[in-house]
């Protein structure tokens, strides 16, 4: 996996953990839905500023967006949020 793919999958993972659709999350962080979609697909090189923004929006340290183990878990997520059960980490 490339670094943009790892970051994109981790964004998707944390978005799912927060039970947010792409539209809801894009509105929250003031990204266009189309841009968020290419971020999650790993087809864009993000700036440090945007990586920081994404991490802050999830209340996590930026290095968690670089975690390959979590990215691999995110590969198993369905395309749409409503099609999966998200486990609670409580």
N, C-alpha and C positions, 0 to 999 in steps of 0.2 A: 504494500500500500504506500502511496505517496503521502507526504505531509498534508497537502490540502485535502486528500481523501480522509485521512485520520481526523483532522479537525472537523470536516463536514459531518462525518459519522458521529462524532462526539456531540456536535451541536444538535443533531437529530436525537441522539440518546437523551440528552438533558432536556430537550424540548418535550419528548415523550414522558419523561419522568415528572415534568411539570404539567402534564396533561393539556398541552397547548397545541392547537393546529398551527400549520404554517402561517395562516392568515393572522391568527391571534398573536403569534410570536412576532411576526413581521411588523404588525402594528405597534407592539410594545417597544421594539427596538428601533422603530422608524426606518426599516428597510422595506424595499419593494418585495412583494411575494416572489416574483421571478428571480430576484437577486438571492433571496434566502434559499430558493430551490437550487440554484447553481452552487451556492456555498455548501449545502448539505450533500450535493452530489460530488463534491471535491473538484469542481471544474474551475475554481477561481483561487488565485493567490491572495490571501487576505493580508492587509496591513497589520502591523502591531497594534495600531489604534483600534481596528475592528476586532481583533482577537481579544483585546482588553475589554472592549464594550460587551462582547458576547459573554465572556467569563463573568463580568460584573452583573450582567442581567440574570445569570443563574446563581449568583452569590457563591462562586467557586474561584479558586486560584487559576490563573490562565494555564498553568502546566497540566491541569486535568483535561484540557482540550487536546493535548498531545498524547494522551494515553492510548496506546495501540490495543490493549486488552479490552477496554470499554468500546473502542471502535469496532472490534470484531463482534462484540455482543450486539451492537447497533445494526450490523448487517442483517440480523435475523428479524428486525422490526418490519412490520407490514408497511405498505405505502401510506395507508390512511390510518389516522389515530384511532378511530372507532373500531378497528378490526383486531385489537389486541387487548389483553389484560396486562396492566402495568402493575408490577408488584410494588407494594409500599415498603419503603426502607425505614419504617418506624419501629 
